[in-house]
Amino acid sequence: MSICFQPDCLHQNSPDAKFCAQCSAKLLLQERYRAIKVIGQGGFGKTFLARDEGKPSQPYCVIKQFLPFNQDPVYLEKAAKSFKLEAERLENLGDHPQIPILLAYCHHENRQYLVQEYINGKNLAQELVDHGVFNEQEIRNLLLDILPILDYIHSKQVIHRDIKPENIIRRIGDEKLFLVDFGAAKEFNPGIMSYTSGVIGTAQYAAPEQLRGESRFSSDLYSLGVTCLYLLTNVNPFDMFSNVDNDWTWREYLASNNPVSDELGRIIDKLIQQAIKKRYHFAREVLADLNTKSEPQLIAPPAVIPQYRQESIQPLVSSVAISKDKSLEPEKMELFVLRIIASCIAVPYGVVMILTSIASLITGSASVFEILIVPFLITCCALASKNVARSKKRDQLLWFLLGFPFHIAALFIVALLPPKD
């Protein structure tokens, strides 16, 4: 299938057509790139999946069309310059193996287009939907894969300004992560400590200074840290920030079965510091901390889990997580003692009952039925105690053991049986 580039047409033509059957517009960009389907649309325009017919294998590629929603002349002029700058940055940065290569930049039917390498895979937002929240090792691997890319683009004096799960794609096959969408990227002038460049990026991932129009290299690191929080919790970053305390509360949203080590927690906390002076300034600083040889000690998430957490994220048996607080030790010891006492009552009685039953069977003073009915009733009583304890969320083993001494009622039943002839 071949899709027309005209915004008011988008007619689907035959795979080998040269011109649109509906509007007669040319279907090939630079006589080689053919759009197959629309795969995205944003404020700047549409994105198409395409084929490069200039190569024998006709590999897939991506075509970005400049078509902003805002038609204000002043905005259009600035947006057009930004679109061209994106192409220039891709050309400058595309020699990195984890950044898509720029294949072409051109004008077609009075519109700007750029063509870039197609990365066959899913972005991290899609992975989160498909596979659930990331664990600590997956977050570490993410940081170890993305931070060298950021170190590279920052060495080229470029700030990405839109780090988020949707802009990180994992390629099928080698599992390599790619950083995409440099439409919001900005060249940084190290001689100017503060400059106004407008609010660009995605608000829930953007650093405070970026929202004020003062992006720095550390702004990308902040966005990467917030990306890690979202992937760890599947909770909107806005919901994990306390405006009252002016601080992040992300640990409260961790699933009980997905702990984060103290070491990684400190690294993330430093990535997402509100104050620039307290934050990491360069990607290589984060890499240095990640590559330390210290053994991480896992710390459990908070005991109280928000009720609105999705079940797919946190399959809980109880709403209260296990705590390592020392104040619980006496309670555990008391429960242990009770279990010992219950065992001392149940086990000797069981032994006596078995020996008595064997003696009665040998001497012929009781029938097999009379011998078996008593332990049967006692066992039923014990199992019933266990099931009731489970429904009450009490210790099942303790009440199972205590269920055996309740044989008195069974003895009354046996006593009411008629005497044997």
C-alpha positions as CSV (number, residue, x, y, z in Angstrom):
1,M,0.0,0.0,0.0
2,S,1.2,3.6,-0.8
3,I,-0.3,6.5,1.2
4,C,-0.6,10.0,-0.3
5,F,1.4,12.7,1.6
6,Q,-1.3,15.3,1.1
7,P,-2.8,16.1,4.5
8,D,-6.3,16.5,3.1
9,C,-6.1,13.3,1.0
10,L,-4.1,10.4,2.6
11,H,-5.5,8.1,-0.1
12,Q,-4.3,4.5,-0.1
13,N,-2.9,3.7,-3.5
14,S,-1.5,0.5,-5.0
15,P,2.0,-0.5,-3.9
16,D,3.7,0.5,-7.1
17,A,1.7,3.7,-8.0
18,K,3.7,6.8,-8.8
19,F,0.9,9.3,-8.4
20,C,-2.1,9.4,-6.1
21,A,-5.2,8.1,-7.8
22,Q,-7.4,10.7,-6.0
23,C,-5.4,13.9,-6.0
24,S,-2.6,13.2,-8.5
25,A,0.2,14.1,-6.1
26,K,3.5,12.4,-6.3
27,L,3.8,9.4,-4.0
28,L,7.6,9.0,-3.9
29,L,9.7,11.3,-1.9
30,Q,13.0,12.1,-3.7
31,E,11.9,9.4,-6.2
32,R,12.7,6.6,-3.7
33,Y,10.9,6.9,-0.3
34,R,7.3,5.5,-0.3
35,A,5.0,6.0,2.7
36,I,3.2,2.9,3.8
37,K,1.1,4.0,6.8
38,V,0.8,6.7,9.4
39,I,2.5,5.7,12.7
40,G,2.3,8.9,14.6
41,Q,1.1,12.5,14.8
42,G,2.1,15.4,17.0
43,G,2.2,19.1,17.2
44,F,4.8,19.4,14.4
45,G,3.2,17.0,11.9
46,K,2.8,13.3,10.9
47,T,5.2,10.4,11.0
48,F,5.0,7.7,8.3
49,L,6.5,4.2,8.1
50,A,8.0,4.0,4.7
51,R,10.2,1.9,2.3
52,D,13.4,3.0,0.7
53,E,12.9,1.8,-2.9
54,G,16.4,3.1,-3.8
55,K,18.0,0.0,-2.3
56,P,17.6,-3.6,-3.5
57,S,16.2,-4.8,-0.2
58,Q,13.8,-1.9,0.1
59,P,14.3,-1.5,3.9
60,Y,11.9,0.3,6.2
61,C,12.6,3.9,7.1
62,V,10.7,6.7,8.9
63,I,9.4,9.9,7.2
64,K,8.6,12.9,9.3
65,Q,6.4,15.5,7.7
66,F,6.4,19.1,8.9
67,L,2.7,20.0,9.4
68,P,2.1,21.9,12.6
69,F,-1.3,22.4,14.1
70,N,-0.6,26.0,14.9
71,Q,-0.8,28.1,11.7
72,D,0.2,31.4,13.3
73,P,2.9,32.9,11.0
74,V,5.3,33.7,13.8
75,Y,5.0,30.2,15.2
76,L,5.3,28.6,11.7
77,E,8.6,30.4,11.1
78,K,10.1,29.3,14.4
79,A,8.7,25.8,14.0
80,A,10.1,25.5,10.5
81,K,13.6,26.5,11.7
82,S,13.3,23.9,14.6
83,F,12.4,21.2,12.1
84,K,15.4,21.9,9.9
85,L,17.6,22.0,13.0
86,E,16.4,18.5,14.0
87,A,17.6,17.3,10.7
88,E,21.0,19.0,11.2
89,R,21.3,17.5,14.7
90,L,20.5,14.0,13.4
91,E,23.2,14.4,10.8
92,N,25.6,15.5,13.4
93,L,24.7,12.9,16.0
94,G,23.8,10.0,13.7
95,D,27.3,8.4,13.8
96,H,26.4,7.1,17.3
97,P,25.2,3.5,17.0
98,Q,22.2,4.1,19.2
99,I,20.8,7.2,17.5
100,P,18.8,6.8,14.2
101,I,20.7,7.8,11.1
102,L,19.5,10.7,9.0
103,L,18.9,9.4,5.5
104,A,17.5,12.5,3.8
105,Y,16.1,16.1,4.3
106,C,14.1,17.7,1.5
107,H,11.1,19.8,0.4
108,H,8.2,18.1,-1.3
109,E,5.0,19.8,-2.4
110,N,6.1,22.9,-0.5
111,R,6.6,21.0,2.8
112,Q,9.6,19.9,4.7
113,Y,10.4,16.3,5.2
114,L,13.2,14.3,6.9
115,V,13.8,10.6,6.5
116,Q,15.6,8.6,9.1
117,E,16.6,5.1,10.0
118,Y,13.7,2.8,11.2
119,I,14.3,1.1,14.6
120,N,12.3,-2.1,14.6
121,G,11.1,-2.5,18.2
122,K,8.9,-1.2,21.0
123,N,9.4,1.9,23.1
124,L,9.6,1.6,26.9
125,A,6.1,2.8,27.4
126,Q,4.8,-0.1,25.3
127,E,7.0,-2.5,27.2
128,L,5.5,-1.3,30.4
129,V,2.0,-2.0,29.1
130,D,3.0,-5.4,27.8
131,H,5.2,-6.7,30.6
132,G,4.4,-4.6,33.7
133,V,6.7,-2.6,35.9
134,F,10.5,-2.8,35.6
135,N,12.6,-4.3,38.3
136,E,15.9,-3.0,39.7
137,Q,18.1,-4.9,37.3
138,E,16.1,-3.7,34.3
139,I,16.4,-0.1,35.5
140,R,20.2,-0.5,36.0
141,N,20.5,-1.9,32.5
142,L,18.4,1.1,31.1
143,L,20.7,3.6,32.8
144,L,23.9,1.8,31.7
145,D,22.5,1.8,28.1
146,I,21.2,5.4,27.9
147,L,23.7,7.3,29.9
148,P,26.5,6.8,27.4
149,I,24.2,8.2,24.7
150,L,23.5,11.3,26.8
151,D,27.2,11.7,27.5
152,Y,27.8,11.6,23.7
153,I,25.1,14.1,22.7
154,H,26.1,16.4,25.6
155,S,29.7,16.3,24.4
156,K,28.3,17.6,21.1
157,Q,26.7,20.5,23.1
158,V,23.2,19.2,22.5
159,I,20.4,18.9,25.1
160,H,17.7,16.4,24.1
161,R,15.0,18.1,26.3
162,D,12.4,15.3,25.8
163,I,13.7,12.2,27.5
164,K,10.7,9.9,28.3
165,P,9.7,6.3,27.8
166,E,8.1,6.9,24.5
167,N,11.4,8.2,23.1
168,I,13.5,5.2,24.1
169,I,13.1,2.2,21.7
170,R,14.4,-1.3,22.3
171,R,15.5,-2.9,19.0
172,I,14.3,-6.4,18.4
173,G,17.2,-8.8,18.1
174,D,20.1,-7.3,20.0
175,E,17.9,-5.6,22.7
176,K,19.8,-2.3,22.2
177,L,18.1,0.9,23.4
178,F,17.9,3.8,21.0
179,L,17.2,7.4,21.8
180,V,14.9,9.0,19.3
181,D,13.0,12.2,18.5
182,F,15.4,15.1,18.6
183,G,12.7,17.6,17.6
184,A,12.9,19.3,21.0
185,A,16.7,19.2,21.1
186,K,18.6,22.5,21.7
187,E,22.3,23.4,21.2
188,F,23.7,24.5,24.6
189,N,26.0,27.6,24.7
190,P,28.4,26.9,27.6
191,G,29.2,30.6,27.8
192,I,25.7,31.5,28.8
193,M,24.5,30.1,32.1
194,S,20.9,30.9,31.6
195,Y,18.8,31.5,28.5
196,T,15.2,31.5,27.5
197,S,14.2,29.0,24.9
198,G,10.5,28.4,25.7
199,V,8.8,25.5,27.4
200,I,9.6,22.5,25.3
201,G,9.4,18.8,26.2
202,T,6.9,16.8,28.2
203,A,5.8,18.5,31.4
204,Q,5.7,15.5,33.7
205,Y,9.2,14.5,32.8
206,A,10.7,18.0,32.4
207,A,13.1,19.5,35.0
208,P,12.0,22.7,36.8
209,E,14.6,24.8,35.1
210,Q,13.5,23.5,31.7
211,L,9.9,24.5,32.4
212,R,11.3,28.0,33.0
213,G,13.1,27.9,29.6
214,E,16.6,27.3,31.1
215,S,17.6,23.8,30.0
216,R,21.0,22.4,30.9
217,F,22.7,19.0,30.5
218,S,21.5,18.0,34.0
219,S,17.9,18.6,32.7
220,D,18.2,15.5,30.6
221,L,19.5,13.6,33.6
222,Y,16.5,14.7,35.6
223,S,14.1,13.5,32.9
224,L,15.9,10.2,32.8
225,G,15.5,9.8,36.5
226,V,11.7,10.6,36.3
227,T,11.5,8.0,33.5
228,C,13.0,5.4,35.8
229,L,10.3,6.3,38.5
230,Y,7.5,5.8,36.0
231,L,8.9,2.5,34.8
232,L,9.3,1.3,38.4
233,T,5.8,2.2,39.4
234,N,3.5,2.8,36.4
235,V,2.3,5.9,38.2
236,N,2.1,9.3,36.6
237,P,5.1,11.4,37.7
238,F,2.8,14.2,38.8
239,D,1.1,11.9,41.3
240,M,4.5,11.0,42.9
241,F,5.5,14.5,43.6
242,S,4.3,16.3,46.8
243,N,3.7,20.0,46.3
244,V,3.4,20.4,50.0
245,D,6.8,19.0,50.8
246,N,8.3,20.0,47.4
247,D,9.8,16.5,47.1
248,W,9.3,13.2,45.5
249,T,7.4,10.4,47.3
250,W,8.1,7.6,44.8
251,R,9.0,4.9,47.3
252,E,5.4,4.9,48.5
253,Y,4.3,3.7,45.1
254,L,6.6,0.7,44.8
255,A,5.0,-2.7,44.7
256,S,5.8,-4.9,47.7
257,N,7.3,-7.5,45.4
258,N,9.5,-5.0,43.5
259,P,12.0,-3.5,46.0
260,V,14.8,-1.1,45.1
261,S,18.2,-1.2,46.7
262,D,19.4,1.7,48.9
263,E,22.3,2.2,46.4
264,L,20.1,2.6,43.3
265,G,17.6,4.6,45.4
266,R,20.3,7.2,46.2
267,I,21.3,7.4,42.5
268,I,17.7,8.1,41.4
269,D,17.2,10.6,44.3
270,K,20.2,12.5,43.0
271,L,19.0,12.4,39.4
272,I,15.6,14.0,40.4
273,Q,16.8,16.7,42.8
274,Q,14.9,19.9,42.3
275,A,17.9,22.0,42.9
276,I,20.5,21.9,40.1
277,K,23.4,22.1,42.5
278,K,22.3,18.9,44.3
279,R,21.8,17.0,41.1
280,Y,24.2,15.1,38.9
281,H,25.7,17.5,36.3
282,F,27.1,15.0,33.8
283,A,26.1,11.5,32.6
284,R,29.6,10.1,33.4
285,E,29.1,11.0,37.1
286,V,26.0,8.7,37.2
287,L,27.9,6.0,35.4
288,A,30.7,6.2,37.9
289,D,28.2,5.6,40.8
290,L,26.5,2.8,38.9
291,N,29.7,1.0,38.3
292,T,30.8,0.9,42.0
293,K,31.5,-2.6,43.2
294,S,29.5,-2.2,46.5
295,E,26.9,-5.0,47.0
296,P,23.4,-3.5,46.9
297,Q,21.2,-4.3,49.9
298,L,17.5,-4.4,49.0
299,I,15.1,-2.4,51.1
300,A,11.5,-3.1,51.1
301,P,8.9,-0.5,50.0
302,P,6.7,1.2,52.6
303,A,4.2,-0.9,54.6
304,V,1.1,1.0,53.5
305,I,0.3,0.7,49.8
306,P,-2.1,3.1,48.1
307,Q,-5.5,1.6,47.5
308,Y,-5.7,2.8,44.0
309,R,-2.6,0.9,42.8
310,Q,-3.5,-1.4,39.8
311,E,-3.7,-5.1,40.7
312,S,-1.6,-5.9,37.7
313,I,1.3,-4.0,39.2
314,Q,0.9,-5.2,42.8
315,P,-0.7,-8.6,43.3
316,L,-1.0,-8.4,47.1
317,V,-2.2,-11.1,49.6
318,S,-2.5,-8.5,52.3
319,S,-2.6,-4.7,52.1
320,V,0.2,-4.5,54.7
321,A,3.7,-5.4,53.6
322,I,6.2,-7.3,55.7
323,S,8.3,-5.0,57.8
324,K,11.7,-5.6,59.2
325,D,11.0,-3.3,62.2
326,K,12.5,-4.7,65.4
327,S,9.3,-3.9,67.3
328,L,7.7,-7.0,65.7
329,E,10.3,-9.4,67.1
330,P,8.5,-9.9,70.5
331,E,5.2,-10.7,68.7
332,K,7.0,-13.3,66.5
333,M,8.6,-14.9,69.6
334,E,5.3,-15.1,71.4
335,L,3.7,-16.8,68.3
336,F,6.7,-19.3,68.3
337,V,6.1,-20.1,72.0
338,L,2.4,-20.7,71.4
339,R,3.2,-23.0,68.6
340,I,5.5,-25.0,70.8
341,I,2.9,-25.3,73.6
342,A,0.2,-26.3,71.1
343,S,2.6,-29.0,69.7
344,C,3.3,-30.3,73.2
345,I,-0.4,-30.7,73.7
346,A,-1.4,-32.2,70.4
347,V,1.6,-34.5,69.7
348,P,1.6,-36.5,73.0
349,Y,-2.2,-36.9,72.8
350,G,-1.9,-38.2,69.2
351,V,0.7,-40.8,70.3
352,V,-1.5,-41.9,73.2
353,M,-4.6,-42.1,71.1
354,I,-2.8,-44.3,68.5
355,L,-1.4,-46.6,71.1
356,T,-4.7,-46.9,72.8
357,S,-6.5,-47.6,69.5
358,I,-4.0,-50.4,68.7
359,A,-4.4,-52.0,72.1
360,S,-8.2,-51.8,71.8
361,L,-8.0,-53.4,68.4
362,I,-5.8,-56.3,69.6
363,T,-7.9,-57.0,72.7
364,G,-11.1,-56.8,70.8
365,S,-12.6,-54.3,73.1
366,A,-13.6,-52.0,70.3
367,S,-14.4,-52.4,66.6
368,V,-12.4,-50.8,63.8
369,F,-15.2,-48.3,63.2
370,E,-15.2,-47.2,66.8
371,I,-11.5,-46.8,66.7
372,L,-11.4,-44.8,63.5
373,I,-14.4,-42.5,64.2
374,V,-12.6,-40.7,67.0
375,P,-9.4,-39.6,65.1
376,F,-11.6,-38.8,62.1
377,L,-13.7,-36.4,64.1
378,I,-10.7,-34.9,65.8
379,T,-9.0,-34.3,62.4
380,C,-12.1,-32.7,61.1
381,C,-12.2,-30.4,64.1
382,A,-8.5,-29.4,63.6
383,L,-9.0,-28.7,59.9
384,A,-12.1,-26.7,60.7
385,S,-10.0,-24.6,63.1
386,K,-7.4,-24.1,60.4
387,N,-10.0,-22.9,57.9
388,V,-11.6,-20.5,60.3
389,A,-8.1,-19.1,61.3
390,R,-7.4,-18.5,57.6
391,S,-10.6,-16.6,57.1
392,K,-9.7,-14.5,60.1
393,K,-6.1,-14.0,58.9
394,R,-4.8,-15.7,62.0
395,D,-1.9,-18.1,62.3
396,Q,-3.2,-21.3,60.6
397,L,-0.6,-23.7,62.0
398,L,-1.2,-22.6,65.6
399,W,-5.0,-23.2,65.4
400,F,-4.6,-26.4,63.4
401,L,-2.5,-27.8,66.3
402,L,-5.0,-26.5,68.9
403,G,-7.8,-28.1,67.0
404,F,-6.6,-31.6,68.1
405,P,-7.3,-31.1,71.9
406,F,-10.9,-30.3,71.1
407,H,-11.5,-34.1,71.2
408,I,-13.6,-33.9,74.3
409,A,-16.7,-33.4,72.1
410,A,-15.7,-36.5,70.2
411,L,-15.4,-38.5,73.4
412,F,-18.9,-37.5,74.4
413,I,-20.1,-38.8,71.0
414,V,-18.3,-42.1,71.5
415,A,-19.7,-42.4,75.1
416,L,-23.3,-42.1,73.7
417,L,-22.7,-45.1,71.5
418,P,-24.6,-48.3,72.7
419,P,-22.4,-50.9,74.4
420,K,-21.1,-53.7,72.3
421,D,-22.7,-57.1,72.7
